[in-house]
Amino acid sequence: MSATSDWSSSQYLKFEAERTRPSRDLLAQVPLEFPETIVDLGCGPGNSTAVIAARYPDSRITGMDSSPDMIKKAKATLPNIEFTLGDLHTYPPKEPTDLFFTNAVFQWVPYADRIPIIKRLIQTQSSGGVFALQVPDNANEPSHAGMRIAALEGPWAKTLSGRRTALDPFQTPQELYDEIKPLCSSLDIWHTNYEHVLDDHWAVVEWVKGTGLRPFVDPLSEVEKEGFLKAYLERIKKAYPAQYDGKVLLRYPRLFMVAVRA
């Protein structure tokens, strides 16, 4: 993804309910009653931050994201919460943080950097602090395999050659446990497979245009982009048969982790 390419909050929020549900599922497992300080790492347009604020209305909450458009949208939606631009690689917590909450962010971090960043942040927490993480775990799903295959075919193949994407598999539960558990008194890891009911096959394309498809379409010209999306749509039609009513079920595996600092 190019350094100048920003996220689109409006594209991301086309499926706000579906994208926000994992935040609720993750927060439900956070074993904190009254955290004083919370940081929403990679807060996006603030949808996950709103979930946090609803449960912890008296906590001091900060949202951090690397996208100016996402931060702008979050500030407009939640004007009473502090939002700031930042990068996970260099983010320094201003004070000990009782809860680090991160929803669908770390899959965008290069594979080798993920564990070191998570460990660094946990090590800034006091005993009993919680690090709660959720990431898509769908690198091998047809929706994402189709991106990689479509990228190899057509006049855009040279442009997309060697593009880094967030489509690498995430660390396994076993890897997370061995790396993170030594810092923690407890570690809870689980998977959930969501079956999102979407209107049609194009809705699947619209979904991934806001996230995983961006590294493929961002560098293309308008003509190339149109051709690539058409080719990708055909692969989606083959991979996800329509239901009796024309709807399409998009299987979406997600990985969750709740770590409590020792």
Secondary structure, DSSP 4 states (H G I P E B T S, - for coil): --TTPPP-HHHHGGGHHHHHHHHHHHHTT---SS-SEEEEET-TTTHHHHHHHHH-TTSEEEEEES-HHHHHHHHHH-TTSEEEE--TTT---SS--SEEEEES-GGGS-HHHHHHHHHHHHHTSPTT-EEEEEEE--TTSHHHHHHHHHHHSSTTHHHHTT---S-SPPPPHHHHHHHHGGGEEEEEEEEEEEEEEESSHHHHHHHHHTTTTHHHHTTS-HHHHHHHHHHHHHHHHHHS---TTS-EEEEEEEEEEEEEE-
